[in-house]
Amino acid sequence: MMRNPPPPPHLVIVGGGLAGLATAATLVDRGLRITLLESRPRLGGRASSFTDPVTGELVDNCQHVSMVCCTNLDDFCRRVGIAGLFRREPTITFLGPDGRTSTLRAGFGPAPFHLGGSFLRAKYLGWGDKMRVAYGLARLALDRDAGGGDRRDESFADWLWRHGQNVRTIHLFWATVLVSALNERLDQMDVGLARQVFVDGFLMNREGFQMEVPSAPLGELYGARLETWLRDRGVDVRLTTGVRSIDADEDGSTVRGVTLRNGETIDADMVVAAVPFDRVGGLLDPAIRGRVPAIEGLGRLESSPITGVHLWFDRPVCPLDHAVAPGRFLQWVFNHTALQGRSPKGGGQYLQVVISASYDLAWMSKEMIRDAVLADLAEMWPAAEDANLVRWWVVTEHGATFAPRPGVAALRPPQRTPVDGLFLAGDWTDTGWPATMEGAVRSGYLAAQGILEDLDRPARLLRPDLTPDRLAGRLLTPQADSGGLRFAPDFEEVSPEPAGG
Ligand SMILES: Cc1cc2nc3c(=O)[nH]c(=O)nc-3n(C[C@H](O)[C@H](O)[C@H](O)COP(=O)(O)OP(=O)(O)OC[C@H]3O[C@@H](n4cnc5c(N)ncnc54)[C@H](O)[C@@H]3O)c2cc1C
């Protein structure tokens, strides 16, 4: 008599942010039944949009950008067919406190010296400042153990003082780059992560620093399009479906499934908890928690806020596509009329302003934040003074990212847990990356790799870092002595898909 084949293993993913989406996207078509449960009415998590109740248009919770060095996010976007919906910016434009513009672009010379020409021409730093910064950069880049050893608790601000930096260079150079990259103040920032931003982002590869800016709202990219893509491939995507608990057998050694907030239970062979770090402990039943000691460490992780300000003007104000504003209240301006072709009804301009690590704004009302931003814009571009503000939003995400405080690496758990069938994913898990979309996707890929290993179908899903340019690789990587590169190319190839999927 013919026997029915065993049913495919059932994977439940809790959380439809980029970590959960990346897990699902890499595991479709691999013989699993996949259910994705998201408590909100949309996918995308922290990288998403809300609908403006007046105009009905999608407004991002905040501008999200990535860099070319974000190889796994790029892989994810190609995999799900949205890679064509980003615009690469080969040049970063700075508008100094005195109103003069400087640009950062790769010039002659190999990495790590490719940005040297732009740096030397930067108008918002004097020659003395540049020499000082160059010295600090060299020390940071060549100290591969920065932030390690017995200085694990040192903040990056203290590291900078120890390496000859002064208030001007810290304020105008180091803070300008790092506060937005890591969403943290320098006096609370981990040295190792600060080094990683400069080395992997700016020094290793000629293109690594270039920005990828979405040309569509986040709600379309990681919301509507992902939902369709996953559903078309058989994933059961359930929105507005909050999970109350992740359940295990009596001794907590093997995962059994989940219980929803409405009391429904769903059996599963494997569960990925892809929720924010401050939610995961509350989801695990006590028997599981006792077996995953790393969960206790999450209680010591802290959050860092980001404020996004959306401004619709009745006329053009900003002549650039984007601008970094060293030494100002606002940090970045993105011109969404230029980047996404979006403007108020009847013409004008739509700007998104970003203020990272916005702890100091906690006492300010939304109107005060708006007015401080408008005052900066009027100093940067006089047209802003005459323009009428048609509409505005100030959105502060208090738990935008985990705070990259000194020694934070020790608090980040791996994706595999000691409980059979239970995996963790999220930008806060141990990926070596700060809280970014790249970190979230990496965590999802690592969780998916663990699942495939358990099913005896191992595959390398995690993409390697950007290949260091030859000289940068020799100078800056741990294998510098042997001149070797860091990764063997033993990952699965993903063929590019056309945009729009
Ligand atoms: C304002 C802001 C600006 C940012 N800017 C950038 C940037 O420019 N570049 C960059 O790379 N990164 C940026 N980030 C960080 C980036 O958004 C995050 O690192 C990334 O999106 C995290 O993805 P995640 O999947 O780990 O978590 P999340 O996106 O938080 O996803 C977790 C999901 O789990 C769901 N959930 C929670 N509890 C439950 C439950 N009980 N049941 C079911 N579902 C549940 C949540 O609703 C959420 O959708 C920014 C973040 C913010 C907030």
Ligand as a Chemical Component Dictionary entry (heavy atoms), coordinates in Angstrom:
data_LIG
# 
_chem_comp.id                   LIG 
_chem_comp.type                 NON-POLYMER 
_chem_comp.pdbx_formal_charge   0 
_chem_comp.three_letter_code    LIG 
# 
loop_
_chem_comp_atom.comp_id 
_chem_comp_atom.atom_id 
_chem_comp_atom.alt_atom_id 
_chem_comp_atom.type_symbol 
_chem_comp_atom.charge 
_chem_comp_atom.model_Cartn_x 
_chem_comp_atom.model_Cartn_y 
_chem_comp_atom.model_Cartn_z 
_chem_comp_atom.pdbx_ordinal 
LIG C1  C1  C 0 12.955 56.209 12.778 1  
LIG C2  C2  C 0 13.884 55.137 12.292 2  
LIG C3  C3  C 0 14.846 55.414 11.329 3  
LIG C4  C4  C 0 15.725 54.421 10.910 4  
LIG N1  N1  N 0 16.623 54.682 9.915  5  
LIG C5  C5  C 0 17.367 53.676 9.419  6  
LIG C6  C6  C 0 18.208 53.895 8.297  7  
LIG O1  O1  O 0 18.277 54.987 7.726  8  
LIG N2  N2  N 0 18.952 52.845 7.836  9  
LIG C7  C7  C 0 18.884 51.606 8.408  10 
LIG O2  O2  O 0 19.558 50.684 7.931  11 
LIG N3  N3  N 0 18.093 51.366 9.475  12 
LIG C8  C8  C 0 17.334 52.370 9.990  13 
LIG N4  N4  N 0 16.503 52.135 11.043 14 
LIG C9  C9  C 0 16.566 50.822 11.704 15 
LIG C10 C10 C 0 15.748 49.770 10.956 16 
LIG O3  O3  O 0 14.451 50.246 10.704 17 
LIG C11 C11 C 0 15.665 48.534 11.834 18 
LIG O4  O4  O 0 16.975 48.130 12.192 19 
LIG C12 C12 C 0 15.002 47.338 11.142 20 
LIG O5  O5  O 0 13.863 47.734 10.418 21 
LIG C13 C13 C 0 14.625 46.332 12.227 22 
LIG O6  O6  O 0 13.954 45.220 11.675 23 
LIG P1  P1  P 0 13.529 44.009 12.613 24 
LIG O7  O7  O 0 12.814 43.039 11.771 25 
LIG O8  O8  O 0 14.706 43.553 13.390 26 
LIG O9  O9  O 0 12.526 44.626 13.709 27 
LIG P2  P2  P 0 11.113 45.337 13.515 28 
LIG O10 O10 O 0 11.122 46.134 12.278 29 
LIG O11 O11 O 0 10.834 46.037 14.783 30 
LIG O12 O12 O 0 10.089 44.130 13.310 31 
LIG C14 C14 C 0 9.492  43.436 14.373 32 
LIG C15 C15 C 0 8.042  43.152 14.009 33 
LIG O13 O13 O 0 7.459  42.314 15.017 34 
LIG C16 C16 C 0 6.116  42.713 15.173 35 
LIG N5  N5  N 0 5.647  42.212 16.477 36 
LIG C17 C17 C 0 6.029  42.616 17.714 37 
LIG N6  N6  N 0 5.410  41.884 18.658 38 
LIG C18 C18 C 0 4.634  40.993 18.002 39 
LIG C19 C19 C 0 3.746  39.957 18.428 40 
LIG N7  N7  N 0 3.535  39.703 19.733 41 
LIG N8  N8  N 0 3.087  39.212 17.496 42 
LIG C20 C20 C 0 3.296  39.461 16.170 43 
LIG N9  N9  N 0 4.114  40.428 15.715 44 
LIG C21 C21 C 0 4.780  41.180 16.620 45 
LIG C22 C22 C 0 6.188  44.243 15.097 46 
LIG O14 O14 O 0 4.918  44.803 14.824 47 
LIG C23 C23 C 0 7.185  44.417 13.955 48 
LIG O15 O15 O 0 6.541  44.486 12.704 49 
LIG C24 C24 C 0 15.635 53.126 11.481 50 
LIG C25 C25 C 0 14.662 52.839 12.440 51 
LIG C26 C26 C 0 13.789 53.833 12.836 52 
LIG C27 C27 C 0 12.726 53.492 13.847 53 
# 
loop_
_chem_comp_bond.comp_id 
_chem_comp_bond.atom_id_1 
_chem_comp_bond.atom_id_2 
_chem_comp_bond.value_order 
_chem_comp_bond.pdbx_ordinal 
LIG C1  C2  SING 1  
LIG C2  C3  SING 2  
LIG C2  C26 DOUB 3  
LIG C3  C4  DOUB 4  
LIG C4  N1  SING 5  
LIG C4  C24 SING 6  
LIG N1  C5  DOUB 7  
LIG C5  C6  SING 8  
LIG C5  C8  SING 9  
LIG C6  O1  DOUB 10 
LIG C6  N2  SING 11 
LIG N2  C7  SING 12 
LIG C7  O2  DOUB 13 
LIG C7  N3  SING 14 
LIG N3  C8  DOUB 15 
LIG C8  N4  SING 16 
LIG N4  C9  SING 17 
LIG N4  C24 SING 18 
LIG C9  C10 SING 19 
LIG C10 O3  SING 20 
LIG C10 C11 SING 21 
LIG C11 O4  SING 22 
LIG C11 C12 SING 23 
LIG C12 O5  SING 24 
LIG C12 C13 SING 25 
LIG C13 O6  SING 26 
LIG O6  P1  SING 27 
LIG P1  O7  DOUB 28 
LIG P1  O8  SING 29 
LIG P1  O9  SING 30 
LIG O9  P2  SING 31 
LIG P2  O10 DOUB 32 
LIG P2  O11 SING 33 
LIG P2  O12 SING 34 
LIG O12 C14 SING 35 
LIG C14 C15 SING 36 
LIG C15 O13 SING 37 
LIG C15 C23 SING 38 
LIG O13 C16 SING 39 
LIG C16 N5  SING 40 
LIG C16 C22 SING 41 
LIG N5  C17 SING 42 
LIG N5  C21 SING 43 
LIG C17 N6  DOUB 44 
LIG N6  C18 SING 45 
LIG C18 C19 SING 46 
LIG C18 C21 DOUB 47 
LIG C19 N7  SING 48 
LIG C19 N8  DOUB 49 
LIG N8  C20 SING 50 
LIG C20 N9  DOUB 51 
LIG N9  C21 SING 52 
LIG C22 O14 SING 53 
LIG C22 C23 SING 54 
LIG C23 O15 SING 55 
LIG C24 C25 DOUB 56 
LIG C25 C26 SING 57 
LIG C26 C27 SING 58 
# 
